[in-house]
Amino acid sequence: MSITIQILTGPTASDKTEVGFRVAQQIEGEIVSADSMLFYRGMNIGTAKPSLGMRERVPHHFIDIIYPWESYSVGKYVKDVEDLTGDVSGGKRKFLIVGGSPLYIKGIIDGIFNGPEADWNIRKELEEVAEKKGNLHLHAVLQKIDPVKATELHPNDLRRIIRAIEVYRKTGKPASALQEQYKKARRNYRFKIVCITREREDIYRRIGERVETMFDNGLVDEVQSLLDNPEGLSRQAGQALGYKEVIQYLEGMLTLSDAKEMVKLNTRRFAKRQMTWFRSFPDVQWSAAEEREGPEIISEKVISLLGTF
């Protein structure tokens, strides 16, 4: 049975949060967030989280699910999303995945092949071999047991080479063969992906306005309160756009004005990287948003492109 999953994405500041909310309202569906920074409790201003009013009117999932000092992997996210949505083709609940974190969306599209659990004894042994005989020796070992995987991996990609050898020793099967079996199992998934696009000047203007609003709404105080918590911030949370630059300001490395400009610059760069990722997704449908168009008009376009839920 084919499982259809609808995804709404777009670069930061493209209005996908508001549009996704309106689409979900119209179809009487639920939103599954695919924005890695919305996972964190207490990180509200800098992540432009959906308002509490929006979350009361439309169920939102994967928002405020962990503390800023905790970690949450792509693999765990994909498993949790699959557990939530299940086989929705035969159920009454409708889910719309909304967000702009490319790795998390790619994880949903491709799935995550986890393989056997880590065996730290095997890894330690292989690391010692690499230290004594070099990476090329381990790459040659992989070439003998899994030539397909060896072709994919550069000899200096030691971590993944070790993992591929570990998988073979734990299962007796090449990692490449197991991954191919996994891909076949995911072929019953069908994706409808709509990406909101805007002219570059429009996105840059919207990013600038959003950053100014975040600082006006108390971003610096929010970051300071997070740093004051004895638990601190995880590496992932501390690198979030807006938070990283404000931390540098609070540590005396940037002036407030420079911090604002760095947030704008880094966000523009991120939006460019997002679009590069989105172009690589399968069968993406593009919804061009005009500068003066409100979320009501854009949401109608998106619903038309997504088609029947």
C-alpha positions as CSV (number, residue, x, y, z in Angstrom):
1,M,0.0,0.0,0.0
2,S,1.3,3.4,-1.0
3,I,1.8,6.0,1.8
4,T,1.5,9.6,0.8
5,I,3.3,12.3,2.8
6,Q,2.8,16.0,2.2
7,I,5.7,18.4,2.9
8,L,5.6,22.2,2.8
9,T,9.1,23.8,2.9
10,G,10.9,27.0,1.9
11,P,13.8,29.2,2.9
12,T,13.7,31.0,6.2
13,A,11.4,34.0,6.3
14,S,9.4,32.7,3.3
15,D,6.2,32.7,5.5
16,K,5.9,28.9,5.6
17,T,4.9,28.8,9.3
18,E,1.8,31.1,8.7
19,V,1.0,29.4,5.3
20,G,1.3,25.9,6.9
21,F,-1.0,26.9,9.7
22,R,-3.6,28.1,7.2
23,V,-3.3,25.0,5.0
24,A,-3.6,22.7,8.1
25,Q,-6.7,24.7,9.2
26,Q,-8.4,24.3,5.9
27,I,-7.8,20.6,5.5
28,E,-8.4,20.0,9.3
29,G,-5.0,18.5,9.6
30,E,-2.1,18.5,12.0
31,I,1.4,20.0,11.6
32,V,4.6,18.0,12.0
33,S,7.4,20.5,12.5
34,A,10.6,19.9,10.4
35,D,12.5,22.8,12.0
36,S,15.3,21.5,14.2
37,M,15.4,24.7,16.3
38,L,11.7,24.5,17.3
39,F,12.5,21.3,19.2
40,Y,14.0,23.4,22.1
41,R,12.0,24.7,25.0
42,G,12.8,28.2,26.0
43,M,14.2,29.1,22.6
44,N,11.2,31.1,21.3
45,I,12.1,34.5,20.0
46,G,15.1,33.5,17.9
47,T,13.3,30.6,16.3
48,A,10.1,32.4,15.3
49,K,8.0,29.7,16.9
50,P,4.3,29.4,16.0
51,S,2.3,31.3,18.6
52,L,0.5,29.6,21.3
53,G,-2.8,30.7,19.7
54,M,-1.8,28.9,16.5
55,R,-0.9,25.8,18.4
56,E,-4.2,25.8,20.2
57,R,-6.2,26.0,17.0
58,V,-4.1,23.5,15.0
59,P,-2.2,20.6,16.6
60,H,1.6,21.0,16.2
61,H,4.1,18.2,16.8
62,F,7.8,18.3,17.6
63,I,7.8,21.7,19.1
64,D,9.2,22.2,22.7
65,I,10.1,18.5,23.0
66,I,13.6,18.8,24.5
67,Y,15.6,21.1,26.7
68,P,18.3,23.3,25.2
69,W,21.0,21.2,26.9
70,E,19.7,18.0,25.3
71,S,20.5,16.5,21.9
72,Y,18.1,15.1,19.3
73,S,19.3,13.3,16.2
74,V,17.9,13.1,12.7
75,G,17.6,9.4,13.1
76,K,15.5,9.7,16.3
77,Y,13.4,12.4,14.6
78,V,12.6,10.3,11.6
79,K,11.6,7.3,13.8
80,D,9.4,9.5,16.0
81,V,7.7,11.0,12.9
82,E,7.0,7.6,11.5
83,D,5.7,6.4,14.9
84,L,3.3,9.4,15.0
85,T,2.1,9.3,11.4
86,G,2.0,5.5,10.8
87,D,0.1,4.4,7.8
88,V,-2.0,7.6,7.4
89,S,-3.4,6.5,4.1
90,G,-6.1,4.4,5.8
91,G,-6.7,6.7,8.8
92,K,-8.7,9.8,9.5
93,R,-5.8,12.0,10.7
94,K,-4.1,14.2,8.2
95,F,-0.5,15.4,8.7
96,L,1.4,18.2,7.0
97,I,5.1,18.4,7.5
98,V,6.2,22.0,7.7
99,G,9.7,23.3,8.1
100,G,13.0,24.3,6.6
101,S,15.7,22.1,8.1
102,P,17.0,20.3,5.0
103,L,18.6,17.3,6.8
104,Y,15.5,16.5,8.7
105,I,13.3,16.7,5.6
106,K,15.8,14.6,3.7
107,G,15.7,12.1,6.5
108,I,11.9,11.8,6.1
109,I,12.2,11.4,2.4
110,D,15.1,8.9,2.3
111,G,14.6,7.3,5.7
112,I,17.4,6.5,8.1
113,F,19.2,3.2,7.8
114,N,20.6,2.6,11.3
115,G,21.9,-0.9,11.0
116,P,23.1,-2.9,14.0
117,E,23.9,-1.1,17.3
118,A,27.4,0.2,17.7
119,D,30.0,-2.3,18.9
120,W,32.6,-0.1,20.7
121,N,35.1,-3.0,21.0
122,I,35.1,-3.5,17.2
123,R,35.5,0.3,16.7
124,K,38.3,0.5,19.1
125,E,40.1,-2.4,17.4
126,L,39.7,-0.8,13.9
127,E,40.8,2.6,15.1
128,E,44.0,1.0,16.5
129,V,44.5,-0.7,13.1
130,A,44.1,2.6,11.3
131,E,46.5,4.2,13.7
132,K,49.2,1.6,13.0
133,K,48.6,0.8,9.3
134,G,46.8,3.9,8.0
135,N,43.4,4.7,6.6
136,L,44.3,3.2,3.2
137,H,44.7,-0.2,4.8
138,L,41.2,-0.1,6.3
139,H,39.8,1.2,3.0
140,A,41.4,-1.8,1.3
141,V,39.8,-4.1,3.9
142,L,36.4,-2.6,3.1
143,Q,37.1,-2.9,-0.6
144,K,37.3,-6.7,-0.2
145,I,34.1,-7.2,1.8
146,D,32.0,-4.4,0.4
147,P,33.4,-2.9,-2.9
148,V,30.2,-0.9,-3.5
149,K,30.5,0.9,-0.2
150,A,34.3,1.3,-0.6
151,T,33.6,3.1,-3.9
152,E,31.3,5.6,-2.1
153,L,33.7,6.4,0.7
154,H,36.9,8.4,0.5
155,P,39.9,6.7,2.2
156,N,40.0,9.6,4.7
157,D,36.4,9.1,5.7
158,L,37.6,6.9,8.6
159,R,34.4,7.0,10.7
160,R,32.2,5.7,8.0
161,I,34.7,3.1,6.8
162,I,34.9,1.7,10.3
163,R,31.1,1.7,10.5
164,A,30.8,-0.2,7.2
165,I,33.3,-2.9,8.4
166,E,31.5,-3.0,11.7
167,V,28.2,-3.7,10.0
168,Y,29.7,-6.5,8.0
169,R,31.3,-8.1,11.0
170,K,28.1,-7.8,13.0
171,T,25.7,-9.1,10.3
172,G,27.8,-11.0,7.8
173,K,26.3,-8.8,5.0
174,P,27.7,-5.8,3.2
175,A,26.3,-2.5,4.5
176,S,25.6,-1.5,0.8
177,A,23.3,-4.5,0.4
178,L,21.4,-3.8,3.6
179,Q,21.0,-0.2,2.6
180,E,19.6,-1.2,-0.8
181,Q,17.1,-3.5,0.9
182,Y,16.0,-0.6,3.2
183,K,15.6,1.7,0.1
184,K,13.3,-0.9,-1.5
185,A,11.2,-1.1,1.6
186,R,10.7,2.7,1.4
187,R,9.5,2.7,-2.2
188,N,5.9,2.4,-0.9
189,Y,6.3,6.0,0.3
190,R,5.1,8.8,-2.1
191,F,5.9,12.4,-1.4
192,K,4.1,15.6,-2.3
193,I,6.6,18.4,-1.7
194,V,5.8,22.1,-2.2
195,C,8.5,24.7,-1.7
196,I,7.6,28.4,-1.3
197,T,10.0,30.6,-3.2
198,R,10.5,34.4,-3.2
199,E,12.8,36.7,-5.1
200,R,16.1,37.1,-3.5
201,E,15.7,40.8,-2.7
202,D,12.3,40.0,-1.0
203,I,13.8,37.2,1.1
204,Y,16.7,39.4,2.2
205,R,14.3,42.3,3.1
206,R,12.1,39.9,5.1
207,I,15.2,38.4,6.9
208,G,16.3,41.9,7.9
209,E,12.9,42.8,9.2
210,R,12.6,39.5,11.1
211,V,16.0,39.9,12.8
212,E,15.2,43.5,13.9
213,T,11.9,42.3,15.3
214,M,13.7,39.4,17.2
215,F,16.1,41.9,18.9
216,D,13.2,44.3,19.6
217,N,11.3,41.5,21.3
218,G,14.1,40.6,23.7
219,L,16.4,38.1,22.0
220,V,19.4,39.2,24.0
221,D,17.5,38.7,27.3
222,E,16.3,35.3,26.1
223,V,19.8,34.1,25.3
224,Q,21.2,35.5,28.6
225,S,18.5,33.5,30.5
226,L,19.5,30.3,28.7
227,L,23.2,30.9,29.5
228,D,22.3,31.6,33.1
229,N,20.9,28.0,33.4
230,P,23.4,25.7,35.1
231,E,22.7,23.0,32.5
232,G,23.9,25.3,29.7
233,L,23.3,24.8,26.0
234,S,24.1,21.8,23.8
235,R,26.5,22.3,21.0
236,Q,23.6,22.1,18.5
237,A,21.5,24.7,20.4
238,G,24.4,27.0,20.9
239,Q,25.1,27.1,17.2
240,A,21.5,28.1,16.3
241,L,21.2,31.2,14.0
242,G,20.7,34.3,16.2
243,Y,21.8,32.6,19.4
244,K,25.4,32.0,18.3
245,E,25.9,35.6,17.4
246,V,24.2,37.0,20.6
247,I,26.4,34.7,22.6
248,Q,29.4,36.3,20.9
249,Y,28.0,39.7,21.8
250,L,27.4,38.8,25.4
251,E,31.0,37.5,25.6
252,G,32.3,40.8,24.3
253,M,33.4,39.5,20.9
254,L,30.9,41.6,19.0
255,T,29.1,44.9,19.4
256,L,25.3,44.7,19.5
257,S,25.1,46.3,16.0
258,D,27.7,43.9,14.6
259,A,25.8,41.0,16.1
260,K,22.6,42.0,14.4
261,E,24.4,42.4,11.0
262,M,26.1,39.0,11.5
263,V,22.7,37.3,12.2
264,K,21.3,38.9,9.0
265,L,24.3,37.8,6.9
266,N,24.4,34.3,8.3
267,T,20.6,33.9,7.8
268,R,20.9,35.0,4.2
269,R,23.7,32.5,3.6
270,F,21.5,29.8,5.3
271,A,18.6,30.6,3.0
272,K,20.8,30.2,0.0
273,R,22.0,26.8,1.3
274,Q,18.4,25.8,1.9
275,M,17.4,26.4,-1.7
276,T,20.3,24.3,-2.9
277,W,19.1,21.4,-0.8
278,F,15.4,21.9,-1.8
279,R,16.4,21.7,-5.5
280,S,17.8,18.2,-4.9
281,F,14.5,16.8,-3.4
282,P,12.4,14.6,-5.7
283,D,9.6,16.1,-7.8
284,V,9.4,19.4,-5.9
285,Q,6.6,21.7,-6.9
286,W,7.5,25.4,-6.6
287,S,5.0,28.0,-5.3
288,A,6.3,31.5,-6.2
289,A,5.1,34.1,-3.6
290,E,4.9,37.6,-4.9
291,E,6.2,40.4,-2.5
292,R,2.7,41.8,-1.8
293,E,0.9,38.4,-1.6
294,G,-0.4,37.6,1.9
295,P,-0.4,34.1,3.4
296,E,-4.1,33.6,2.5
297,I,-3.3,33.7,-1.2
298,I,-0.1,31.6,-0.9
299,S,-1.9,29.0,1.1
300,E,-4.5,28.6,-1.6
301,K,-1.7,28.0,-4.1
302,V,-0.1,25.5,-1.8
303,I,-3.4,23.5,-1.4
304,S,-3.8,23.5,-5.1
305,L,-0.3,22.0,-5.6
306,L,-0.6,19.5,-2.8
307,G,-4.0,18.2,-4.2
308,T,-6.1,15.7,-2.4
309,F,-5.0,14.8,1.2
